Amino acid sequence: MFYWWSKDKTDLQKLQKRYCRLIKNAYNLAIKDKEKSDLLHEEANKILTEIKKMEHRA
């Protein structure tokens, strides 16, 4: 039996993954519900600013 040991992700990597997931969901939801898509997009933009701050500090 194989065990996959996953390396702990950094906070930056976690935020990047969350940002990508939100943008994809916002895109897919845009056709059905523009308001919910806009909310997801706003949340993704907040995360993007956090990512930029973290990259600037590094």
QUISULKA-V295748 format. One record per run of one state. SS is the DSSP state (~ for helix, > for strand, _ for the rest). FROM is the first residue (numbers start at 1). TO is the last residue. Records with the same first field share a line. If there is no record, write none. Layout:
SS: FROM-TO  FROM-TO
//
This chain:
_: 1-10  30-33  58-58
~: 11-29  34-57
//
